[in-house]
Amino acid sequence: MPPFTPGFSNQPTASISQGLRRPAPRIDIVGDPDANVPAGTPGLPHGVKYFNPAAFSVPAIGSVGNAGVDIMYGPGHINHDVTLARKIALGERREFQLKLEAFNVLNHVQFTGVNSGFKFTPARWDRQPIASPLPPEDSGTRTPISAR
């Protein structure tokens, strides 16, 4: 998963954006993004969140913000694919091919990107922490078999 860079848009919202090639306004870091993140389970070491949303704030009007580039990382991605193929000659010009493909053969859960949005509403200007757990993107092993 690529590193995340905190950013701030001209709208009253801010987010952790991935790999922008152009400079963008950034949000302010007012605390430790890794502090007070709930402990997780063996399968989800960070619990229900990957960072502390209370560690970020809207920058003052006219300022860029103090968040650095690539200060946080998302969950890893592990995927093992296997293909077994066999060609059997049927005379000089023809052949028969058997192929077995297994995608995500070790059945690792693959997560989507981190939901890293911050919503600062003018009425409340509070952080609505939506740094939520990641839903599975690919839930299991797929094994197509073909013969030609």
GROMACS elastic network, one bead per residue, 0.5 to 0.9 nm:
[ bonds ]
;  ai    aj funct       b0    kb
    1     4     6  0.89672   500
    1    73     6  0.70447   500
    1    74     6  0.56206   500
    1    75     6  0.61745   500
    1    76     6  0.55946   500
    1    77     6  0.65270   500
    1   113     6  0.78568   500
    2    18     6  0.70460   500
    2    19     6  0.77164   500
    2    70     6  0.84926   500
    2    73     6  0.66281   500
    2    74     6  0.69682   500
    3    18     6  0.67867   500
    3    19     6  0.76290   500
    3    69     6  0.85483   500
    3    71     6  0.70210   500
    3    72     6  0.56926   500
    3    74     6  0.66268   500
    4    16     6  0.58490   500
    4    17     6  0.59073   500
    4    18     6  0.51095   500
    4    19     6  0.71873   500
    4    69     6  0.74985   500
    4    71     6  0.63898   500
    4    72     6  0.52193   500
    4    73     6  0.58553   500
    4    74     6  0.73799   500
    5    15     6  0.85336   500
    5    16     6  0.53652   500
    5    17     6  0.54592   500
    5    18     6  0.61226   500
    5    19     6  0.72591   500
    5    20     6  0.85262   500
    5    26     6  0.82636   500
    5    67     6  0.76211   500
    5    68     6  0.68440   500
    5    71     6  0.60809   500
    5    72     6  0.69594   500
    6    14     6  0.78367   500
    6    15     6  0.60139   500
    6    17     6  0.60166   500
    6    18     6  0.85197   500
    6    25     6  0.89088   500
    6    26     6  0.58537   500
    6    27     6  0.60305   500
    6    28     6  0.83991   500
    6    29     6  0.87954   500
    6    56     6  0.86798   500
    6    67     6  0.60661   500
    6    68     6  0.73303   500
    6    69     6  0.72774   500
    6    70     6  0.79381   500
    6    71     6  0.78275   500
    6    72     6  0.85656   500
    7    14     6  0.59113   500
    7    15     6  0.53431   500
    7    16     6  0.54965   500
    7    17     6  0.60223   500
    7    24     6  0.65464   500
    7    25     6  0.58248   500
    7    27     6  0.53084   500
    7    28     6  0.88417   500
    7    65     6  0.84673   500
    7    67     6  0.77165   500
    8    11     6  0.81005   500
    8    12     6  0.83946   500
    8    13     6  0.66286   500
    8    15     6  0.61007   500
    8    16     6  0.81680   500
    8    17     6  0.88377   500
    8    24     6  0.71543   500
    8    25     6  0.51691   500
    8    27     6  0.51796   500
    8    28     6  0.89152   500
    8    58     6  0.76379   500
    8    59     6  0.82104   500
    8    64     6  0.85347   500
    8    65     6  0.82445   500
    9    12     6  0.71285   500
    9    13     6  0.61700   500
    9    14     6  0.57494   500
    9    15     6  0.78930   500
    9    24     6  0.76012   500
    9    25     6  0.65460   500
    9    26     6  0.79265   500
    9    27     6  0.88455   500
   10    13     6  0.76093   500
   10    14     6  0.86346   500
   10    25     6  0.82613   500
   11    14     6  0.78915   500
   12    58     6  0.84706   500
   12   119     6  0.71063   500
   12   120     6  0.56427   500
   12   121     6  0.62652   500
   12   122     6  0.70666   500
   12   125     6  0.87330   500
   13    58     6  0.83541   500
   13   117     6  0.79049   500
   13   118     6  0.60383   500
   13   120     6  0.53463   500
   13   121     6  0.75367   500
   14    17     6  0.89110   500
   14    26     6  0.80988   500
   14    27     6  0.67967   500
   14    57     6  0.86951   500
   14    58     6  0.75023   500
   14   117     6  0.64823   500
   14   118     6  0.50815   500
   14   119     6  0.63457   500
   14   120     6  0.73734   500
   15    26     6  0.87978   500
   15    27     6  0.80743   500
   15   116     6  0.59741   500
   15   118     6  0.53164   500
   15   119     6  0.80937   500
   16    27     6  0.88601   500
   16    72     6  0.89871   500
   16   115     6  0.87709   500
   16   116     6  0.55040   500
   16   117     6  0.64780   500
   16   118     6  0.80975   500
   17    20     6  0.70644   500
   17   116     6  0.79846   500
   17   117     6  0.87077   500
   18    70     6  0.84465   500
   19    22     6  0.89177   500
   19    69     6  0.89840   500
   19    70     6  0.83029   500
   20    23     6  0.71811   500
   20    24     6  0.78533   500
   21    24     6  0.89907   500
   24    64     6  0.82551   500
   25    59     6  0.89401   500
   25    63     6  0.81938   500
   25    64     6  0.50211   500
   25    65     6  0.66534   500
   26    58     6  0.87060   500
   26    59     6  0.76052   500
   26    63     6  0.88458   500
   26    64     6  0.56485   500
   26    66     6  0.66626   500
   26    67     6  0.58605   500
   26    68     6  0.80205   500
   27    56     6  0.66454   500
   27    57     6  0.61291   500
   27    58     6  0.56177   500
   27    59     6  0.55387   500
   27    64     6  0.73803   500
   27    66     6  0.65602   500
   27    67     6  0.58823   500
   28    55     6  0.83991   500
   28    56     6  0.56247   500
   28    57     6  0.51386   500
   28    58     6  0.60884   500
   28    59     6  0.53008   500
   28    60     6  0.85985   500
   28    64     6  0.83633   500
   28    67     6  0.55525   500
   29    32     6  0.75820   500
   29    33     6  0.79580   500
   29    55     6  0.57404   500
   29    57     6  0.63820   500
   29    58     6  0.89339   500
   29    59     6  0.89065   500
   29    65     6  0.78834   500
   29    66     6  0.63028   500
   29    67     6  0.56935   500
   29    68     6  0.89645   500
   30    33     6  0.88296   500
   30    54     6  0.79893   500
   30    55     6  0.51409   500
   30    56     6  0.55542   500
   30    57     6  0.65110   500
   31    34     6  0.88152   500
   31    35     6  0.79430   500
   31    52     6  0.85645   500
   31    54     6  0.73123   500
   31    56     6  0.69012   500
   32    35     6  0.52332   500
   32    36     6  0.84628   500
   32    51     6  0.88927   500
   32    52     6  0.73749   500
   32    54     6  0.87019   500
   32    55     6  0.56379   500
   32    56     6  0.87369   500
   33    36     6  0.82687   500
   33    37     6  0.81330   500
   33    50     6  0.88539   500
   33    51     6  0.53036   500
   33    53     6  0.69972   500
   33    54     6  0.78191   500
   33    55     6  0.52848   500
   33    56     6  0.77567   500
   33    72     6  0.82500   500
   34    37     6  0.61250   500
   34    50     6  0.79660   500
   34    51     6  0.55246   500
   34    52     6  0.60111   500
   34    55     6  0.85707   500
   34    72     6  0.89416   500
   35    38     6  0.88041   500
   35    51     6  0.77963   500
   35    52     6  0.64181   500
   35    55     6  0.83699   500
   36    39     6  0.86237   500
   36    51     6  0.84394   500
   36    52     6  0.64938   500
   37    40     6  0.89365   500
   37    46     6  0.68119   500
   37    47     6  0.75310   500
   37    48     6  0.83278   500
   37    49     6  0.64611   500
   37    50     6  0.69564   500
   37    51     6  0.60242   500
   37    52     6  0.56591   500
   38    46     6  0.63933   500
   38    47     6  0.54245   500
   38    48     6  0.69284   500
   38    49     6  0.70225   500
   38    50     6  0.87515   500
   38    52     6  0.89970   500
   39    44     6  0.87483   500
   39    45     6  0.65204   500
   39    46     6  0.55146   500
   39    47     6  0.51256   500
   39    48     6  0.83110   500
   40    43     6  0.77915   500
   40    44     6  0.53577   500
   40    48     6  0.70998   500
   40    49     6  0.88792   500
   41    44     6  0.50215   500
   41    45     6  0.53984   500
   41    46     6  0.76500   500
   41    47     6  0.63555   500
   42    45     6  0.57652   500
   43    47     6  0.89926   500
   44    47     6  0.55664   500
   44    48     6  0.78153   500
   44   133     6  0.87641   500
   45    48     6  0.88926   500
   45    50     6  0.89808   500
   46    49     6  0.60049   500
   46    50     6  0.56149   500
   46    51     6  0.82630   500
   46   133     6  0.88192   500
   47    50     6  0.74870   500
   47   133     6  0.75292   500
   48   131     6  0.81689   500
   48   132     6  0.59756   500
   48   134     6  0.82434   500
   49    52     6  0.73422   500
   49    53     6  0.89002   500
   49   130     6  0.84902   500
   49   131     6  0.55397   500
   49   132     6  0.52128   500
   49   133     6  0.55391   500
   49   134     6  0.85613   500
   50    73     6  0.86893   500
   50    74     6  0.72406   500
   50    75     6  0.82426   500
   50   114     6  0.78884   500
   50   116     6  0.89663   500
   50   131     6  0.66892   500
   50   132     6  0.75639   500
   50   133     6  0.75149   500
   51    54     6  0.89506   500
   51    55     6  0.84999   500
   51    72     6  0.82154   500
   51   116     6  0.87593   500
   51   131     6  0.68563   500
   52    55     6  0.57098   500
   52    56     6  0.81258   500
   52   129     6  0.81237   500
   52   131     6  0.78446   500
   53    56     6  0.59470   500
   53    57     6  0.87806   500
   53   116     6  0.85414   500
   53   118     6  0.76159   500
   53   127     6  0.70552   500
   53   128     6  0.79112   500
   53   129     6  0.53273   500
   53   130     6  0.77507   500
   53   131     6  0.67849   500
   54    57     6  0.75790   500
   54   127     6  0.66653   500
   54   128     6  0.87846   500
   54   129     6  0.74028   500
   56    67     6  0.87665   500
   56   118     6  0.86320   500
   56   127     6  0.80561   500
   57   120     6  0.86151   500
   57   126     6  0.84578   500
   57   127     6  0.75867   500
   58    61     6  0.87336   500
   58    65     6  0.79732   500
   58   120     6  0.75318   500
   58   125     6  0.83057   500
   59    62     6  0.81449   500
   59    63     6  0.62114   500
   59    64     6  0.68063   500
   59    65     6  0.51765   500
   59    66     6  0.81213   500
   60    63     6  0.55251   500
   60    64     6  0.80557   500
   60    65     6  0.76400   500
   61    64     6  0.84625   500
   63    66     6  0.87920   500
   64    67     6  0.88872   500
   65    68     6  0.88327   500
   67    71     6  0.78715   500
   68    71     6  0.61046   500
   69    72     6  0.86636   500
   70    73     6  0.74633   500
   73    76     6  0.87022   500
   74   113     6  0.75498   500
   74   114     6  0.64933   500
   75   111     6  0.77714   500
   75   113     6  0.82885   500
   75   114     6  0.80138   500
   75   134     6  0.89593   500
   76   110     6  0.86198   500
   76   111     6  0.85010   500
   77   108     6  0.86736   500
   77   109     6  0.85516   500
   77   110     6  0.62927   500
   77   111     6  0.74800   500
   78   104     6  0.84209   500
   78   108     6  0.65576   500
   78   109     6  0.80972   500
   78   110     6  0.71424   500
   79   103     6  0.78462   500
   79   104     6  0.51974   500
   79   105     6  0.77650   500
   79   106     6  0.76624   500
   79   107     6  0.80291   500
   79   108     6  0.66204   500
   79   109     6  0.86052   500
   79   110     6  0.77007   500
   80   102     6  0.85081   500
   80   103     6  0.66716   500
   80   105     6  0.57658   500
   80   106     6  0.65692   500
   80   107     6  0.84387   500
   80   108     6  0.84995   500
   81   101     6  0.75226   500
   81   102     6  0.56884   500
   81   104     6  0.53376   500
   81   105     6  0.58590   500
   81   106     6  0.85286   500
   82   100     6  0.82325   500
   82   101     6  0.57834   500
   82   102     6  0.51544   500
   82   103     6  0.65208   500
   82   104     6  0.81597   500
   82   105     6  0.68957   500
   83    99     6  0.71370   500
   83   100     6  0.57164   500
   83   102     6  0.63024   500
   83   103     6  0.85364   500
   84    98     6  0.82301   500
   84    99     6  0.57353   500
   84   100     6  0.51530   500
   84   101     6  0.63727   500
   84   102     6  0.87376   500
   85    97     6  0.70696   500
   85    98     6  0.56077   500
   85   100     6  0.63368   500
   85   101     6  0.83847   500
   86    96     6  0.82186   500
   86    97     6  0.56392   500
   86    98     6  0.52514   500
   86    99     6  0.64975   500
   87    95     6  0.64514   500
   87    96     6  0.56107   500
   87    98     6  0.64981   500
   87    99     6  0.87300   500
   88    94     6  0.87898   500
   88    95     6  0.54560   500
   88    96     6  0.50001   500
   88    97     6  0.62104   500
   88    98     6  0.82761   500
   89    92     6  0.71735   500
   89    93     6  0.80785   500
   89    94     6  0.62641   500
   89    96     6  0.63549   500
   89    97     6  0.87403   500
   90    93     6  0.72890   500
   90    94     6  0.50904   500
   90    96     6  0.68156   500
   91    94     6  0.58644   500
   91    95     6  0.74078   500
   92    95     6  0.82205   500
   95   148     6  0.83636   500
   96   147     6  0.73247   500
   96   148     6  0.56684   500
   97   146     6  0.81399   500
   97   147     6  0.56495   500
   97   148     6  0.51804   500
   98   145     6  0.77708   500
   98   146     6  0.60377   500
   98   148     6  0.66881   500
   99   144     6  0.84529   500
   99   145     6  0.58807   500
   99   146     6  0.53064   500
   99   147     6  0.63486   500
   99   148     6  0.86806   500
  100   143     6  0.71239   500
  100   144     6  0.63225   500
  100   146     6  0.66413   500
  100   147     6  0.89260   500
  101   142     6  0.81693   500
  101   143     6  0.55419   500
  101   144     6  0.56371   500
  101   145     6  0.64258   500
  101   146     6  0.86160   500
  102   105     6  0.54900   500
  102   141     6  0.68613   500
  102   142     6  0.58111   500
  102   144     6  0.68232   500
  102   145     6  0.87851   500
  103   106     6  0.85922   500
  103   107     6  0.85218   500
  103   140     6  0.85812   500
  103   141     6  0.56848   500
  103   142     6  0.52596   500
  103   143     6  0.63038   500
  103   144     6  0.86486   500
  104   107     6  0.52563   500
  104   108     6  0.65984   500
  104   109     6  0.86797   500
  104   138     6  0.87588   500
  104   140     6  0.69204   500
  104   141     6  0.50415   500
  104   142     6  0.70111   500
  104   143     6  0.89651   500
  105   108     6  0.80368   500
  105   140     6  0.83841   500
  105   141     6  0.55656   500
  105   142     6  0.76928   500
  105   143     6  0.83085   500
  106   140     6  0.88324   500
  106   141     6  0.74389   500
  107   110     6  0.88860   500
  107   139     6  0.78370   500
  107   140     6  0.53831   500
  107   141     6  0.54005   500
  108   138     6  0.87093   500
  108   139     6  0.80782   500
  108   140     6  0.73271   500
  108   141     6  0.84034   500
  109   136     6  0.63068   500
  109   137     6  0.77080   500
  109   138     6  0.64316   500
  109   139     6  0.58416   500
  109   140     6  0.69919   500
  110   135     6  0.86621   500
  110   136     6  0.56729   500
  110   137     6  0.55213   500
  110   138     6  0.53282   500
  110   139     6  0.70026   500
  110   140     6  0.87211   500
  111   114     6  0.84535   500
  111   134     6  0.58136   500
  111   135     6  0.59234   500
  111   137     6  0.50319   500
  111   138     6  0.71703   500
  111   139     6  0.89202   500
  112   115     6  0.86792   500
  112   134     6  0.61805   500
  112   135     6  0.63557   500
  112   136     6  0.63781   500
  112   137     6  0.53403   500
  112   138     6  0.86348   500
  113   116     6  0.85717   500
  113   134     6  0.70683   500
  113   135     6  0.87888   500
  114   117     6  0.88756   500
  114   131     6  0.69993   500
  114   132     6  0.73565   500
  114   133     6  0.76040   500
  114   134     6  0.62335   500
  115   130     6  0.65474   500
  115   131     6  0.52487   500
  115   132     6  0.58732   500
  115   133     6  0.77457   500
  115   134     6  0.73197   500
  116   129     6  0.83947   500
  116   130     6  0.64887   500
  116   132     6  0.76409   500
  117   128     6  0.85998   500
  117   129     6  0.77184   500
  117   130     6  0.61872   500
  117   131     6  0.68150   500
  118   127     6  0.63042   500
  118   128     6  0.61596   500
  118   129     6  0.64018   500
  118   130     6  0.67924   500
  118   131     6  0.81829   500
  119   125     6  0.82422   500
  119   126     6  0.76910   500
  119   127     6  0.60959   500
  119   128     6  0.56869   500
  119   129     6  0.79265   500
  119   130     6  0.85377   500
  120   123     6  0.86403   500
  120   124     6  0.73072   500
  120   126     6  0.55592   500
  120   127     6  0.58036   500
  120   128     6  0.71823   500
  121   124     6  0.54963   500
  121   126     6  0.68831   500
  121   127     6  0.84457   500
  122   125     6  0.53065   500
  122   126     6  0.86800   500
  123   126     6  0.87811   500
  124   127     6  0.87546   500
  127   130     6  0.88066   500
  128   131     6  0.89857   500
  129   132     6  0.78354   500
  130   133     6  0.89504   500
  131   134     6  0.89298   500
  132   135     6  0.89481   500
  134   137     6  0.86275   500
  136   139     6  0.59860   500
  138   141     6  0.83743   500
